[in-house]
Amino acid sequence: MDILLVRPGMGPIIEDYNIDDGRMEPLALAVLAGLTPPQHKVQLLDDRMEDVSGQETADLVAISADTFTARRAYQIADMFRARGVPVCLGGVHISLLPDEAEAHADALLIGDAEQVWEALLDDLENGRLQPRYQGKFSTPQCGTFPVRSLLANRGYLPISQIQYSRGCPFNCAHCSVSRVFGHAHNFRPVEEVVEEIKRFNLKFLLFVDDNINANADRDKELFRALIPLKISWCSQASIDMIEDSELMDLMRRSGCIGQLIGFESMDEDSLRWMNKRPNLKGFAHYKNVVEVMRKYGFQTWASFIVGGDQDTPETVRRTVDFAIQSKFTLAFFHLFSPYPGTAIFDQFEREGRLLFGGKWWLHPDYKYNVAAFTPKNMTPEELSEVVVEANRRFYSMNSIGQRLLDRQTNLKSFISAAFYLRFNWILRTTSV
């Protein structure tokens, strides 16, 4: 069979703020291709970079959707189904809301694909395709490797994605990961990760794990195995990693250049509202995190969520001040998004605060960086403006120059400086 894998885009964004300009590899689709038996032909179509007409030839179209791309995913699915081409929908959003998605697909892949993808293909070939396939949450990739040739020479950012673990043991009230994976955390065998790096000669990697340091013993095993490979890598981690000096040293020796850390907010009440337990140690602890990261020479990519019930325009301005003064390599000021299936979405729904009819991700007027709810201390329009301004200020030329001058992190090496300048420029062009 001819199988077409589709990564949907998000469509137009407000003004010139287009997050799709920072195009990361769609690793999940390359993994799906790796799970596909060799008798099938697999192609990739990335809606962020190519025109999707719905006229492409295929025996099956498989689309992976998150909440921000759900509406566009359904549009693409409907175009192919109108021609009689079978469509399978999968991804986090489909696992959260299968009843919503079923009107746009011949089959839904719910949960992990590893256990059910081959069965789905076999059923389609034999005329017994089922409406839903429920994958169990288990070991990622099951001894297979992504088909990285699908990702080559397509203009993606110059960093290779790879996964070691899937899921997260925490239960943050704003995050859909814990709802999808049930607070579980599953790991690939370390030797398979090492083999993938060697097989594809990967040198600069992003581990896509939701929280790479949530299990210190397993993490240390991985980091020890990475040391001989002489790679550079980064990932997402929680701030409690700084409490384990052995873990931090192994990260450094294994080639880690930095971590994306979810600081989320500088306000303790806001962190309690989000149930962000690892962060509940006060602002002084944040300063300690920054200094420990600097001590080990790690760049910090800080993530903040703007629009919580405790936020005001002034608290956001102070947060940007903190990010610049801390000389973070990158910082992301995300407009709070009430994801379906989360505790805060349920709260906003009860309180009648959801906009765009509740299902904001399906509304034709909704665009990224537009508030999908009514905040407590600002109007929705003010919140959107505050978020855009926060990103513009952090990626101003003055801020980029000021933050660059940190010899412990951003100017530590040629690789660190090159990463800093490349990605700050990309984010500047998407936020000004």
C-alpha positions in Angstrom: 0.0 0.0 0.0 1.0 3.6 -0.5 0.8 5.4 2.9 0.9 9.2 3.2 1.8 10.6 6.6 0.7 14.1 7.2 1.9 16.7 9.7 -0.8 19.5 9.7 0.1 23.1 10.3 -1.8 25.7 12.3 -2.8 28.1 9.6 -2.4 31.9 9.8 -1.3 33.5 13.1 -1.9 37.0 14.4 0.0 39.6 12.4 3.5 38.3 11.6 3.8 36.1 14.7 4.1 32.7 13.1 5.3 29.9 15.3 5.3 27.5 12.4 8.4 29.4 11.2 10.4 27.4 13.8 9.9 24.0 12.1 11.1 21.0 14.1 11.2 17.6 12.6 7.9 15.6 12.9 9.7 12.8 14.7 6.5 10.9 15.6 5.7 10.4 11.9 9.3 9.1 11.2 8.8 6.7 14.1 5.4 5.6 12.6 7.2 5.0 9.3 9.8 2.8 11.2 6.9 0.7 12.6 5.5 0.1 9.0 6.3 -3.3 7.4 8.7 -3.0 4.5 6.2 -4.0 1.8 4.4 -0.7 2.2 5.6 2.6 0.6 5.6 5.6 3.0 5.7 9.3 2.1 5.6 12.4 4.3 3.7 15.6 3.6 4.3 18.5 6.0 1.5 21.1 5.8 3.8 23.7 7.4 6.1 23.7 4.4 4.1 22.2 1.5 0.7 22.6 -0.1 -1.8 19.9 0.8 -4.4 19.7 -1.9 -6.2 16.5 -0.9 -5.5 15.2 -4.4 -2.4 13.3 -3.5 -2.4 9.6 -4.3 -2.5 7.2 -1.3 -4.2 4.0 -0.1 -4.1 5.4 3.5 -3.6 8.9 4.9 -2.4 9.0 8.5 -2.5 12.4 10.2 -1.0 13.2 13.6 -2.8 16.1 15.5 -2.3 18.1 18.6 -4.8 20.5 19.9 -3.4 23.5 18.0 -3.5 21.7 14.7 -6.8 19.7 15.2 -8.9 22.0 13.1 -6.5 21.9 10.2 -6.1 18.1 10.6 -9.8 17.6 10.3 -9.9 19.8 7.2 -7.2 17.7 5.5 -8.9 14.5 6.6 -12.2 15.6 5.1 -10.6 16.5 1.8 -9.2 13.0 1.4 -12.3 11.2 2.6 -14.4 13.1 0.1 -12.4 11.3 -2.6 -12.8 7.9 -0.9 -9.3 7.7 0.6 -9.3 6.1 4.0 -8.0 8.4 6.8 -6.5 7.5 10.2 -6.2 10.2 12.8 -3.8 9.9 15.8 -1.8 12.0 18.2 -2.3 13.5 21.6 -5.5 15.5 20.8 -7.2 12.4 19.2 -6.4 10.4 22.4 -8.0 13.2 24.5 -11.1 13.6 22.4 -11.8 10.6 20.2 -15.6 11.2 20.1 -14.9 14.6 18.5 -12.4 13.2 16.0 -14.4 10.2 14.8 -16.5 12.3 12.4 -13.4 13.0 10.4 -11.7 9.6 10.2 -12.2 6.0 9.1 -10.0 4.9 12.0 -8.7 6.5 15.1 -5.4 5.5 16.7 -5.7 6.2 20.4 -2.7 6.0 22.7 0.6 4.6 21.6 0.9 3.4 18.0 3.6 0.7 18.6 1.1 -2.1 19.6 -1.6 -1.5 17.0 -0.2 0.2 13.9 0.7 -3.0 12.0 -2.7 -4.5 12.9 -4.4 -1.4 11.5 -2.6 -1.8 8.2 -3.4 -5.5 8.0 -7.1 -4.8 8.7 -7.2 -2.2 6.0 -5.6 -4.5 3.4 -8.1 -7.2 4.2 -11.2 -5.0 4.3 -11.9 -5.1 8.0 -10.7 -1.7 9.2 -12.0 -1.0 12.6 -13.2 2.5 13.8 -10.8 2.6 16.8 -7.5 1.1 17.7 -6.5 1.4 21.4 -2.7 1.3 21.8 -1.3 0.5 25.2 1.1 2.8 26.9 4.4 0.8 26.8 8.0 0.9 25.7 8.5 3.6 23.0 9.4 2.4 19.5 9.6 -1.3 20.4 13.1 -2.0 19.0 12.5 0.0 15.8 14.1 3.2 14.5 12.6 6.2 12.8 12.9 6.4 9.0 15.1 9.5 9.0 15.4 9.7 5.3 11.8 11.1 5.3 13.2 14.1 7.3 16.3 14.8 5.2 16.7 17.9 3.1 13.3 19.4 4.0 14.4 22.6 5.7 13.9 21.6 9.3 15.8 23.3 12.1 19.4 21.8 12.3 18.8 19.6 15.4 17.9 15.9 15.3 15.0 14.8 17.5 15.2 11.5 19.5 13.3 10.0 22.3 14.4 8.1 25.4 11.2 8.1 27.5 7.6 8.9 27.1 5.2 10.4 29.7 5.8 12.2 33.0 5.1 11.2 36.6 3.9 14.6 37.7 0.2 15.8 37.5 0.3 19.5 36.6 -3.2 20.9 36.3 -2.5 22.7 33.0 -0.7 19.9 31.2 -2.4 17.3 29.0 0.5 14.8 29.1 -0.4 13.3 32.5 -4.0 12.8 31.3 -2.9 11.0 28.1 -0.2 8.8 29.8 -1.8 8.4 33.2 1.2 9.8 35.2 3.3 6.9 33.9 6.8 7.1 32.5 8.2 4.5 30.1 11.7 4.1 28.8 13.5 2.7 25.8 16.5 0.4 26.5 19.6 2.6 26.6 21.4 0.4 24.1 18.7 1.1 21.5 19.1 4.9 22.0 22.9 4.5 21.6 22.5 2.4 18.5 20.1 4.9 16.9 22.6 7.7 17.5 25.4 5.7 16.0 23.4 4.3 13.1 22.3 7.7 11.9 25.5 9.5 12.9 23.6 12.0 15.0 25.7 14.8 16.5 23.3 17.6 17.7 20.2 16.2 19.4 17.0 17.2 21.1 15.6 14.5 23.4 11.8 15.1 23.0 11.1 13.5 26.5 8.5 15.5 28.5 10.8 15.3 31.5 14.2 13.6 30.9 15.3 13.7 34.5 12.2 12.3 36.2 13.9 9.0 37.1 17.5 9.7 38.2 18.7 6.1 38.2 17.6 5.5 34.6 18.9 8.9 33.5 22.3 8.3 34.9 22.5 5.0 33.0 21.7 6.9 29.7 24.1 9.7 30.4 27.0 7.3 31.1 26.3 5.6 27.8 26.3 8.9 25.9 29.7 10.0 27.2 31.8 8.1 24.6 29.6 9.3 21.7 30.9 12.9 21.8 27.5 14.4 21.0 25.8 17.7 22.0 22.3 17.4 23.3 19.4 19.2 25.1 16.0 18.3 26.4 13.2 19.2 28.8 13.7 18.9 32.5 12.3 19.9 35.9 14.2 22.1 38.3 14.6 19.4 40.9 17.5 18.0 38.8 19.9 20.5 40.5 19.6 18.6 43.8 21.5 15.7 42.4 25.1 16.7 41.8 26.0 13.3 40.3 23.2 13.6 37.8 24.3 17.1 36.9 27.9 16.1 36.4 26.9 13.1 34.2 24.7 15.4 32.1 27.7 17.7 31.6 30.1 14.9 30.7 27.5 13.3 28.3 27.4 16.4 26.1 24.4 18.3 27.5 24.6 21.9 26.5 21.3 23.0 28.2 17.8 22.2 29.2 14.3 23.6 28.7 12.9 24.3 32.1 9.3 25.0 32.9 9.6 27.9 35.4 6.0 28.7 34.4 5.5 31.5 36.9 7.3 33.5 39.6 4.2 33.6 41.8 3.8 30.7 44.4 0.0 31.0 44.3 0.1 30.6 40.6 2.3 27.5 40.8 0.0 26.0 43.4 -2.9 26.7 41.0 -1.0 24.8 38.3 0.0 22.0 40.8 3.6 22.6 39.7 5.0 20.8 42.7 8.8 20.8 41.9 8.8 24.6 41.6 7.1 25.4 45.0 10.2 26.5 46.8 10.0 30.3 46.3 11.7 32.8 44.1 15.1 32.4 45.9 15.1 28.8 44.7 14.7 30.0 41.1 17.8 32.2 41.5 19.6 29.1 42.9 18.5 27.1 39.8 20.0 29.7 37.5 23.3 29.7 39.4 23.6 25.9 39.5 22.9 25.7 35.8 25.5 28.4 35.1 28.0 26.5 37.4 27.8 23.4 35.2 27.9 25.5 32.0 24.4 24.7 30.9 22.3 27.1 28.8 18.8 27.5 30.2 15.8 27.7 27.9 13.1 29.0 30.2 9.4 28.5 29.7 6.8 30.8 31.3 3.0 30.6 31.2 1.2 33.9 31.0 -2.5 34.4 31.9 -2.9 32.5 35.1 -5.5 33.8 37.6 -2.7 35.6 39.5 -1.1 37.4 36.5 -1.3 41.1 35.8 0.6 43.1 33.1 3.0 44.1 35.9 3.8 40.5 36.9 4.5 39.7 33.3 6.9 42.7 33.0 8.8 41.5 36.1 9.0 38.0 34.7 10.6 39.4 31.5 13.0 41.4 33.7 14.0 38.2 35.5 14.5 36.3 32.3 16.8 39.0 30.8 18.8 39.5 34.1 19.3 35.7 34.3 20.8 35.7 30.8 18.6 32.8 29.7 19.6 31.6 26.3 16.0 31.4 25.2 12.8 32.2 27.0 9.2 31.4 25.9 6.3 33.4 27.2 3.3 31.2 26.3 -0.2 32.5 26.5 -2.0 30.2 28.8 -4.0 27.6 26.8 -6.7 25.6 28.6 -6.2 22.2 27.0 -9.1 19.8 26.9 -8.9 17.1 29.5 -7.0 19.1 32.0 -8.2 20.3 35.5 -7.9 23.9 34.6 -10.0 23.5 31.4 -12.6 21.9 33.6 -12.4 24.8 36.0 -12.8 27.4 33.2 -15.7 25.4 31.7 -17.5 25.4 35.1 -16.9 29.1 35.5 -18.1 30.0 32.0 -14.7 31.6 31.1 -14.0 29.7 27.9 -14.3 31.7 24.7 -14.9 30.7 21.1 -17.8 28.4 22.2 -15.6 26.4 24.5 -13.9 24.3 21.8 -11.6 27.1 20.9 -9.3 24.9 18.8 -12.2 24.3 16.3 -13.3 27.9 16.0 -12.5 29.6 12.6 -11.7 32.9 14.4 -9.2 31.4 16.8 -5.5 32.0 16.1 -2.4 31.2 18.0 -1.5 33.8 20.7 -5.1 34.9 21.0 -6.6 34.3 24.5 -9.1 31.4 24.5 -10.6 32.3 27.9 -11.4 35.3 30.0 -8.5 36.0 32.5 -9.2 37.5 35.9 -7.0 40.6 35.8 -7.0 41.6 32.2 -9.2 41.5 29.2 -8.5 38.7 26.7 -7.2 41.4 24.2 -4.9 42.8 26.9 -3.5 39.3 27.7 -2.8 38.6 24.0 -0.9 42.0 23.7 1.1 41.4 26.9 2.3 38.0 25.7 3.4 39.3 22.3 5.1 42.3 23.9 6.9 40.0 26.4 8.4 37.9 23.5 9.3 41.0 21.5 11.1 42.6 24.5 13.0 39.4 25.3 14.2 39.0 21.7 15.0 42.7 21.2 18.5 43.5 19.9 19.4 45.0 23.2 18.3 41.9 25.1 20.1 39.5 22.7 23.3 41.4 23.1 23.1 41.6 26.9 22.3 38.0 27.3 25.0 36.8 24.9 27.8 38.2 27.2 27.7 35.2 29.6 31.0 33.3 29.3 29.8 30.5 31.5 26.9 29.6 29.2 26.2 31.4 26.0 29.8 32.2 25.2 31.2 29.0 26.7 32.1 27.5 23.3 31.7 27.9 19.6 28.7 25.5 19.6 27.0 27.3 22.5 27.4 30.7 20.8 26.3 29.4 17.4 23.2 27.8 19.0 22.5 31.0 20.9 22.7 33.3 17.9 20.9 31.0 15.5 17.9 30.4 17.6 17.6 33.9 19.1 17.6 35.2 15.5 14.9 32.7 14.5 12.7 33.7 17.5 13.3 37.4 17.0 12.1 37.2 13.4 8.9 35.3 14.6 8.1 37.7 17.4 8.8 41.2 16.1 
